[in-house]
Amino acid sequence: MVANLSDCPAKTWLAMMFMSVAGFLVLLVLMLTVAALARYVRTGQGITFGRGHDGPR
């Protein structure tokens, strides 16, 4: 009952590739969120963008 991967149609390959990329992006966003939360808890500062950031106090 197990099919060979070479027997799978192109739609199946594209679906597997899409799921892999989507899963990677979800994990990346999750890791960045945890890192931002850890920084906020550690320093008490939020995330700043652009100029005007003096650095940690």
N, C-alpha and C positions, 0 to 999 in steps of 0.2 A: 504494500500500500504506500510505501515511501517513493515519491517521484524523484527522479534525477533533476538536479538544478538546471542542467543543460536542456531539459525537456520543457522548462517553464517558458511561457510566452513573454514577449517584451513588456506587456502591461504589468506582469508580475514583477519583473526586474525593476521597472520604474517605481512601482509601489513600494518595494523593499528599500530602494534607494531613498525615496522620499521619507519613509518612516525613519531611516537611519539618520538622515540630516535633521529631521524635525526633533528626534530624540536628543541628538547632540546639542541643538540649540536650546531645548528646554533645560538640559543639564547645565549649560553655560549660564543661562539666565538665573537658574537656581543658585549656582555657585557665586555669581556676582551679588545676588541679593543677600546671601549669608555673609559675604565679605563686607558689604556695606552695613549690615546690621551689627556685625562684630566691631567695625570701626566706630559706629555710633555709640555702642555700649562702652567701648574702651575710652574714647576721647570725649564723648558728649557733644561732638560736632556732627552736623549733617554733611551732605555732599555739596561741595561748591564747584561751580563751573566758571571758567573765564578768569578775568583779572580781578584784582582786589583781594586776593586770598593771601593773608599774612603768614600762613602756616600754623602749626600747632602752638598753643600757648602754654 
